[in-house]
Amino acid sequence: LKTIPVRDFVPTNVQKFSVPAFHQVTRALACAVSEMGGVQCDINDYTVQGETEFNRIVELCLTYGMSVLNHHVPEAKRNRKSLASTHHNWSKVRSPVRLLLTNLMTLTRQLTDKTVLVVLLKQIEQLTRFYVCFPRMLKSLVKVLVLLWCESSDHIRIVAFVSLRKLAILQSTKFLNSVMKRMYLSFVANSKFTSPKSRPLIVLMENCLVEMYNLDHHTTYQHGFVYIRQLAVHLRTAMVQQKKDTYQAVYNWQYVHCIELWCRVLADCVSETLKPLIYPLVQTTLGVIRLIPTPRYYPLRFHCVHFLNMLADKTNALIPIAPLILEVLDSPALMKKPRPSTSKPVSFSHILRVSKSQLQTKAFQVGCCRRVCPGLFL
């Protein structure tokens, strides 16, 4: 093995746009990534000494690699969906490109520095048109990007989503369907709990999903039909069996966030294709409110009313929302004289139910009254 002299890889005027030089750089990157991850690599031409050399190799591979690829396989101006593999120079760069893409994807799994990871993801976004030429690698990339999208910081989530969206646009409807499904299931898995800290992250994921569902309304209809029906089945099971576990399958944050998501999708993605989904979604949401119509679950009721108001406002659908609010005002829980208490009004933003002790307080009554007017007039 020989130590990498980084200066030897800096492209000179002679090596400008040189494919052999690009291949040499990608082999050096493969050795560097394998040493960083402690994994044995089939390519053992080089060894990297120190973090400085590693960073230089990664930087060189990205900057020089992009210039070589854009020179030999430029992006089509007329048809941006055309694959890079259809270009007549593809056979020249296929091998180093494959090596580059594989190691960049491996690097995203190993990096812990968020700033460097953001830079790397932005480079991957520019290389998406090459990733789509390798179906197996593309599937692995989607898994990595979805994982970063649902579990990382805001900036990383957004950059990962941009790459996912670009891949979805470049690929077929079948691929878009699989990306949507993986993102939706990841959203459900990461929305089990809601707090002031986690709420912005959940909203960000909802915004991303709404934008993704807006790409193809026919695919969105298929997803909506399946998942709204799934929500309705859980509700029907709870209504028929009337057991604690079946109630809990409906009265939880995952279920509520799914209702919110589909209300937002149908409200923002205005389309004749999606209109048939409005009725079953509204009926399911009304059923959730009626499942346990006790004062303890008024917070959940107010959440659902807010979703229905949003849906009615954007789609001009006639939804009987007023009776749901007026029932709260007629509730005995608000008619009784409250116990003396110094507690602040109950915030319903991050809860689905209140405790029995809270029902008899003025804080609960004030909290309900504060949510009644927005529910009636929005």
N, C-alpha and C positions, 0 to 999 in steps of 0.2 A: 504493500500500500504506500501511497505517497501523499504528502500533505498538500492540500489545495492551495496553490498560490492564486489568490483572488484576482490579482492584477492581470493574470494571464487570460482571465475570462472577460475582461472588459473589451467589448467589441471595438476594433479599430476600423479605419476607413476600408481596409481590405476585407475585414470580416463582416462588414455591414450587411445585414439581412442574410447572413450565411446560415444555411440549414445545418451543416455539420457542426458549426460552433454552437448553435442552439441545442443540438442533440447532446453535445458535450456538457453544456450547462445543466440540462435536465438530469443527466446522469449524476452530476455532482450534487444536485438537489436531492435526488433519491438517496444517496449515501448520507447526506446531512440529516434528512428526516428520519432515516432508520436509526442513526446514532442517537438522535434526540429522543426517540421513543424507545430505545433499547431493544429494537427488533432487528434480527439478522436480515440483511438484504442480499438479493441475488447479485446486485451490482456492487462490487467492492473495489472499484478503481481508485477511490479517493477516501480520505479521512478529513474531518473538520476539526480544527483545534480552536476551541473557544467560541463564545457567543458572538463575538464581533464578526468572525469569518462566517458563521452561520447566517447572521443577519444580512451580510453582504451578498451571500449566495442567493438567498431568497429574494432580495431586492433586485439583483441582477436578472434572475430568472423571470421575474414578473415584467420588468421594464423592457429588457432585451427580447424576451419571448413574445411580448405583445407586438413589438415592432416587426419582428420576423413574420409572425402569423398574419398581421394586417397587410404586410407586403405581399406575401405569397398566396394567402387565401383571404382577400378582402371581402367585406360584407357586401352582399348584393344590394344594390340601391333600389331596384324596382320591386323585387320580391324578397322581403326581409325574412320570410319563413323558409326560404330555400336552405337546405342543409349545406354545411361547409363541405361535407363528404362528396357533394356533386361537383365541386370545383376540380378543374383539371390538374391542379398542383397538390391535391389532397394526398396522393400516394407519397409525395416527398416528405411531408411533415407529419404524417399519421403516427409514426412510432414515437417521436419526441413529444408530440401533443398528448398522446395517451399517457406517457410517463409523467408529464407535467401535471395533467389533470388528476391523476391518481394520487400523486404526492401532495398536491394542494388540498385535496379532500382529507387525506390522512392528517395533514397539518392542522386542519380545523378541529379535529378531535383532540389533538394534543395541546394546543395553545391554551394558556390560562390568562394571558394578558389581554384584556378586553380591547384596548386601543389597537393592538396589532391584529387581533381577530377581526375587527371592523374593516381594517385596511385589506386584509386577505379576502373577506367576503365581498368587498367591492370589486376586487380583481376577478373573483369567481363569477360575479354578475356579468362582467365583460366577456367572460369565456363561456357563457351559457350556450352560445351557438355551436360550440365545439363539444360540449357535454352531451348534447342531444344526438350526437353521432355515435355514442357508445351506450346502448340501452341498459346494459347491466350496471355500468358505472352511474348512469343517470338515476336509477332506482336508489342506489346507495347515497347519492348526493341529496335526493329528496328527503330521505330519512334524516340525514344530518341537518339539513336546513329546517325541517319541521321541528326537530328537537331544539334547535337554537331559537326558533321562532316562539316556542311556547315556554321556554325555561330560562332564557337569558335576560339581560338588561334591555331597556327600551330601544337603545340605538342598535344593538345587535339584532333584536327582533325585527326592526324595520328593514335593515339591510338584508336579512335573510328572507323576509317576505318579498322584497323587490326581486330577488333572484327567483323565488318560487313563481311569482306572477309572470316574469319574463319567460321562464321555462314553459309555463302553461300556455302562453300565447304562441310560442314557437312550435309546440307539439300538437298532437291530435286530440280530438274530443275524449278518446279513451284514456289518454294520459291525464287530461284535465280532470276527468272523473275520479281517477285514483288519487290525485293530489288533493282534491276537495274532500274526499272521504278521509284521508289521513289527517288533514288539518282539522276537520270537524271532530273526529274522535280524540285528537290531542286537545282540542278546546274543551270538550266535555270532561276529559280526565283531569284537566288543570283548573276546573271551575267548581271544585267541591266545596270550597269555603270562600266567603266574602268578608273582607275587612277594609277599613280605610286604606290600608297599604296595598292589598291585592286587587281592589276594585279597578284602579286605572289600568292594570295589566290585562284584566278581563275585557275591559272596554276596548283596549287596543287590539286584542285578538278578534273581538266582534267586528271592529272596523275593517280589519284585514279580510275576514271571511265575507263580509258584505261586498267588498270590492272584488273578491275572487268570484263570488256567485254572480256578480254583474257581468262577467265575461261571456257567459253562455247561458241564456235563460232556459233553454231546453234541458240541459244537464242539471241546472238548478231545480227545475220542476221535478225531475226524477229523484233528486236527493230530498227535496222538500216533501214529496209524497211519502217516501219511505220513513223519514225521521219524524214527521208530524204524525203519521199513523202509529209509529212506535210510542210517541207520547200519549196518544189516544188509547192505545192498548194498556199501558200502565195505569191510566186513569180508570178505564173500565174495570180492570182487575181490582183496583182499590174500592170501587163502588160496589162491586158484586161480593167480594170476600169480606170487606170491612174489618180487616185485621191491622194490627199495629205495623207490621212490616210492610204491608201493601200501601198503607197511608204514607209511611216514610219513603217509599219509592217515588212518591209524587211530591210530598212536601219536603223538598230539599233544594239546595242551591243549584245543583246540576240541572235539575228539571226546570227550575225557574229561569236560569240563564239560557236554556235551550228555547224556551218560549220567547224570551226577549230577543234572542238572535233571529228566530224565524219571523217575528213581528218586524224587526228592522229590515230583514231581507225583503219581505213583501212590501214594506213601506218605501224603501229606497230603490228597489229594482222594479220600477213601474213597467208592467208588461202584460199584454193580454194572455200570454202563455202562463203566467203565474197567478192570474186572478182566481182560477178554480181552487187554489190552496187557501184562500182567505177564509172561506166558510168553515172548513174543518179546523183550522187553527183557532178561530174565534170561539167555536163551540167547545173545543178542548180547554181553552183558557177560562171560559165561563164555568165549565165543569170543575176545574181546579178550585175556583172560588167557592162553588157550592158544595164541594166535598166535605169540608168541615167548616160550616159558616159561623163559628163561634168567635167572640171578641178576641180571644187569644191569638187568632190568626189574621187579625186585621192588617198587620204589616204586609203579609203575603197578598192580601186582597188589594192593598194600595199599589203594590208593585204591578200586579196583573192589570189593574185599571189604567195605570200609566202606560203599559204596553199597548192596550187596546185603544187608548186615546191617540197615541202616536200612529197606530195603524189606520184608524178612522180618519185622522187628519190628512194623511198622505194619499189614501186610496178612495176617499169619499164614501166609504162603506158605512152603512147605518148599523151601529152597534148599540144595544141597550145598556149604556153605562150608568146613567143617572140612578136607576133603582139600586144598583150595587152600592152607591155612595149614600143614598138616602137611608138605606137600612142601617148604616153606621150611626146616623143621627138619631134614629129611633131605638137604638140598642139600650137595654137597661143598664149596661155598663157605663153609659154616658149620662144616664138620668139620675143615678144614685149620687148621694152626697159623698164626695171623696174623703178619704182619710187625710188628716193633716200630714203634710210632707214638705220637705225642703229640697227634694231632688229636682233636677232640671227636667224639662219636657223630654219624653222618650223620642229618640231619633230612630225612625223606621228604615233608614237608608241601608243598613247592613244587618238587619234581622228579619226573620220570617214569622216569628211569634214572640209574645211576651209571656212572662211568668204570671202565675196566679196572683202573687202579691202585688205585681204592678197594675193589675186590672183595677184595683180599688184606689188608685192614687190620682191626684189631680194632674200629675205629669203625663199619665197615659191619656187622659181626656183632652188635655191641651195638644198633645201630639196628634191625636186623631183629628181634632178640629183644624189643625194646620194643614192636614193632607186632604181635607174634604173639598175646600174651595178650589185648589188646583185640579182635583179630579173632576169637578163639575164643569169648570169653565175653560179647560184646556182642550 
